[in-house]
Amino acid sequence: MLLAIGSLLTQLLVLLPIAWLGWLHIPNWLSMTSIVLCIAWCLVD
């Protein structure tokens, strides 16, 4: 159950934003950094 939830969250929070940003031709390191910063900002509270 936890593995399925973790997989779904990974898909929604990491893989889909990378795919969306891919068509903008933004470098992968920049998009990955922005996703990590966004998730970290959300988890601070």
Rosetta silent file (secondary structure, phi, psi, omega in degrees, C-alpha in Angstrom):
SEQUENCE: MLLAIGSLLTQLLVLLPIAWLGWLHIPNWLSMTSIVLCIAWCLVD
SCORE:     score description
SCORE:     0.000 S_00000001
   1 L     0.000  -48.332  179.137    0.000    0.000    0.000 S_00000001
   2 H   -64.981  -34.975  178.869    2.762    2.455    0.954 S_00000001
   3 H   -65.236  -40.190  178.962    4.726    1.503   -2.152 S_00000001
   4 H   -66.314  -42.048  178.699    1.734    2.293   -4.370 S_00000001
   5 H   -65.721  -42.890  178.196    1.170    5.657   -2.659 S_00000001
   6 H   -62.646  -39.876  178.038    4.881    6.509   -2.909 S_00000001
   7 H   -65.071  -42.809  179.396    4.917    5.595   -6.584 S_00000001
   8 H   -65.051  -43.150  179.221    1.858    7.731   -7.286 S_00000001
   9 H   -65.196  -38.541  176.876    3.269   10.707   -5.392 S_00000001
  10 H   -62.418  -42.595  179.088    6.576   10.379   -7.237 S_00000001
  11 H   -62.223  -45.480 -175.404    4.726   10.351  -10.541 S_00000001
  12 H   -74.143  -39.305 -172.223    2.632   13.402   -9.648 S_00000001
  13 H   -92.051  -20.429 -175.998    5.253   15.516   -7.892 S_00000001
  14 H  -120.357  -54.833 -171.406    8.390   14.738   -9.897 S_00000001
  15 H   -71.210  -42.427  179.588    7.831   12.991  -13.218 S_00000001
  16 H   -66.220  -44.892  176.072    4.870   14.993  -14.518 S_00000001
  17 H   -61.091  -35.913  177.399    6.412   18.431  -13.802 S_00000001
  18 H   -64.910  -40.259  178.712    9.632   17.323  -15.518 S_00000001
  19 H   -66.071  -40.793  178.920    7.622   16.223  -18.551 S_00000001
  20 H   -64.615  -40.729 -179.132    5.708   19.521  -18.591 S_00000001
  21 H   -77.358  -15.363 -178.673    8.900   21.540  -18.340 S_00000001
  22 H   -63.941  -36.394 -178.532   10.598   19.391  -20.985 S_00000001
  23 L   -75.628  -10.724  176.211    8.771   21.018  -23.857 S_00000001
  24 L   -85.148   -5.387 -178.989    9.993   24.437  -22.709 S_00000001
  25 L    61.713   36.973  173.440   13.593   23.325  -23.364 S_00000001
  26 L   -85.545  138.624  178.872   14.646   24.218  -19.829 S_00000001
  27 L   -57.669  145.581 -177.673   17.790   22.353  -18.694 S_00000001
  28 H   -59.935  -37.425 -177.665   17.056   19.278  -16.569 S_00000001
  29 H   -66.537  -33.450  179.748   19.155   20.511  -13.648 S_00000001
  30 H   -72.157  -43.727  179.145   17.139   23.727  -13.493 S_00000001
  31 H   -67.131  -40.150  179.346   13.765   22.012  -13.613 S_00000001
  32 H   -65.940  -39.767  177.928   14.836   19.391  -11.051 S_00000001
  33 H   -64.047  -42.187  179.652   16.167   22.108   -8.733 S_00000001
  34 H   -66.322  -37.501  177.704   12.936   24.073   -8.971 S_00000001
  35 H   -66.206  -44.209  179.418   10.858   20.955   -8.221 S_00000001
  36 H   -63.678  -42.410  178.311   13.004   20.062   -5.204 S_00000001
  37 H   -64.329  -38.880  178.247   12.810   23.624   -3.883 S_00000001
  38 H   -65.252  -44.432  179.059    9.031   23.681   -4.328 S_00000001
  39 H   -65.394  -42.126  178.924    8.593   20.373   -2.495 S_00000001
  40 H   -62.922  -40.356  178.653   10.958   21.505    0.281 S_00000001
  41 H   -63.783  -39.616  178.658    9.043   24.769    0.644 S_00000001
  42 H   -68.203  -32.923 -177.245    5.758   22.859    0.905 S_00000001
  43 H   -84.508  -10.348 -178.345    7.152   20.473    3.543 S_00000001
  44 H   -65.041  -36.540 -179.002    8.601   23.223    5.760 S_00000001
  45 L   -67.801    0.000    0.000    5.212   23.951    7.294 S_00000001
